Every structure is written in C-alpha cells, then in structure tokens.
Amino acid sequence: MHEALVRRPCSRIRRLAGNRAREVQFTRFLRNDRVGVEEMARHAAARTALRVAGREIIVVQDNSELVLGGRRAKADGYGPVGKGGGTRGLMLHAALALDADDDALLGLVDAQVWNRDKGKVTARRSRAIADKESQHWLSTAVKAGEALSAARGITVISDRESDIYAHFVQRPPNVELLVRANWNRKIKLISGASTSEFAFVDSLQEAARYSVTVPAAPGRKERTAELALRFSPVTLCRPHPIPAPDLPKTIQLTIVDVREVSSTHEGKPIHWRPLTTHAVSNSKQARRIVDLYRKRWTIEEFFRTLKSAGFDIEQADIGEPEVMIKFVAAAAVAAVTIMQLVRARDGTTEEKLIEAFDPDDRPVLEALCAELEGATEKQKNPHRKGTLAFAAWVIARLGGWTAYYGKPGPLVMRLGLEAFRGIKYGTTLRLKNV
C-alpha cells in the first residue's frame, strides 16, 4: 500500500488500487485487526533511525484536524473536530526528523491518529495529563529519544499548544525542547520575588538586532524584517491548580523573545517567545534558537502535502473510523517520500538516493535520465548520480516538468512517480513468443 500511495497519492481506495483484486487486498489490510497505527509508526521511525547517526537532529511535531464531513460523518461514528463541534473527523499528531544543519528531511518519527468518539469527558483540570490529548506532545518526545538515540543531539520543536509544564519536566535526558510560550506563567526572580513571564521578558534590554527575509505566503508578500532579540534564563513556577503532585515546584528554562521592529506591512508583525531547555549565554546562541524554531514550518508543509497538495486525505469516502485511522497513518508515511523529492529538487541537502528509493531503482533512473536530457544546458540534470536530487530531477521530468519554468511541486512529483513505477515494472517483464 505504501508503494501505491507514493505512486498515486489520492484518498480513493479504488483509484489507488487500480484494479479489483488490489482493492480487495487493500481493504482487507486496513480491516485487519493485527494492523495498527502504532506498528506503522514504529516501522517508519525505525527506517528514520538508520539515517540519524552522528547528526544533529530536530524533530518538529504538531496536531492537525482532518475534517471528513457533517451529519453523515457523525452517523458513521466520527467525533467532533473544529470549533463548535459541527464538523466531524479525526485528529492527527505527527512528528518529522530533520537534519538541523542542512534541513534534510530524514523521515517520520511518530504518527498518532485518533477519533474523539468518547462522548462528554470530565473537566480538563480534573484529568491527569495521561488522560488528555496533551499527552501526545510528551509521548512523542519520549519516542524521539528512544528511536533517534544514535543522533549527536535531539531537539523537539513544537508550537504554543505544547507549552505544558509536565512537558518540560518529563522530557527524556537525551532530548532538548523548544516550545513557543503560550501561558504567561509566574516566574521566580533571583531576589526571591515573583513576576509574570511576559512582563519580565518585556523589561529586558535588547541583546541584538538583525534582519531576515520573511518568505511570501498566501495573502502575504515577501519582505525583509528587522528583528529585536532578548533572552534570559528563567525559573518557572509550577502552575496552580497543581497538575500533578509529583511535579517539582520550579524548573529552570531559557526564554528568548524576538519581535519585529520595522514592520511596514499590513499584517501582524512577528513576535515569538520560545522557551527552551537549551542553555543560551549570548546573542548568537539566542538567534540559533529562533532559527531552529522557524524550521517548525516543515510540519505545516507535511500537513499540506497530506491534504490539499497531494493526497487530498479529507476527501476519502471511508465510513468506518477504525479503517480510516489506519489509512491516514499509511498516507502519512507515504507523504514523507513525496516531501523528500520536492525538498531535494535543488540539491542543497546532498541526500543519497537510498533515502527514498530502492538500490535497484538507480540503473533505471540513470537510463531514463540519459533519455530525458536535452541539448541545452537547462535540460541537463545538474545533480550528481546517486543523490536524491538526481532522482528528483528525473521524476519531475517524467511528471511533465520542462526544466524551464518554475520548480516542480508535489503534484508533478506524484505524476512522475506514477510514470516511473510503470516504467520500472516494464523492465521486469519477460515477453515470450511475441
């Protein structure tokens, strides 16, 4: 199924299978009680672990709602998602591993999919952290520490929803955390007095100013932003009411404050307050914390690939939540391969071919490259053989990219992979008596 999802990303089992026999095969696989999300995620994490030895790794994690419908989805047993509970669907929590130095996407670390079908639950403050959806943030950090233990260093990065006291306290010893602050917590000063976290950081003097290019996004033009940087160690106090009696009264962290001071655009200026377990003693280290946090955007690209840009997962017409949960997990694993090809197209990461292809794919790709290359310099594959960038160029050409206009995206890569798999299958045929 993984190969089919990579070759023909879509949310329709019938189209994905291509024929009746494979449709039955895929359906039986998804309905098999011995197949589960945890096993799929564990297998994907094991493959990722093979690529991290000796590297500085960042793990970006986040939640995403998969909206699958209204009344019909409710009748099928899907739980509420979105504000107000009027829409129904599933929840997905995913984590990706990247090389902190060159941004190479190394693979999936964790994927958790669940259905909010338990009815009314007790008040949030009366539940233990293990009984809340918040537990997903903590468990992903634990899984990253275990699966990626061969890495030189691991930093797990997440947005404001993961600003949870227990998240910092219970992190694995080989994992650092980088979380955008959400709560204006009470902190203890060196003098013994207390103040609020945000008031304290606002009172700090600027440590540095620097300029960055903010890339274009829907509804936003590219711009150059001047940023002011502040940072300081802080002693966070345990929140009240006490979330768990065994949590320490305080914890030592570092807060970094970065805000846009030269805004000339109409949108909201940048203002982030990352909290981290990393020690920060100078402005260079503080800026690196900000740069690492900016890499969190990769998880948003992943969700976009899974939804509108590739698999269109929310259009799946699967009426059984347990089956859909497994299908989402399988699609999440495959979406990483599509992303790897798109990100490798420029050749900046120097990833090897085996990161996304089998060893026996190489001669086919090289033969196709010789056929696809044209007479002009632009129509030559500029990447070294054996690299993922070399393969991405070939796949993009098979997908209809001319090498002249723009850069190939997920749709082009999807079409190219479909063509490549067909060609590779053709090379295995042994026709007789023709």
Secondary structure as UniProt FT lines:
FT   HELIX           2..7
FT   HELIX           13..17
FT   HELIX           20..31
FT   TURN            33..34
FT   HELIX           37..49
FT   TURN            50..51
FT   TURN            53..54
FT   STRAND          56..69
FT   HELIX           71..76
FT   STRAND          79..81
FT   HELIX           83..85
FT   STRAND          87..99
FT   TURN            100..102
FT   STRAND          105..114
FT   HELIX           124..126
FT   HELIX           129..131
FT   TURN            133..134
FT   HELIX           135..147
FT   TURN            148..150
FT   STRAND          153..158
FT   HELIX           160..162
FT   HELIX           165..169
FT   TURN            173..174
FT   STRAND          176..180
FT   STRAND          186..188
FT   TURN            190..191
FT   STRAND          194..196
FT   HELIX           197..202
FT   STRAND          208..214
FT   TURN            218..219
FT   STRAND          223..237
FT   TURN            245..246
FT   STRAND          250..260
FT   STRAND          271..272
FT   STRAND          274..276
FT   HELIX           283..294
FT   TURN            295..296
FT   HELIX           297..306
FT   TURN            307..311
FT   HELIX           313..315
FT   HELIX           321..344
FT   TURN            345..346
FT   HELIX           353..355
FT   HELIX           359..361
FT   HELIX           362..372
FT   HELIX           377..379
FT   TURN            385..386
FT   HELIX           388..398
FT   TURN            399..400
FT   HELIX           410..427
//
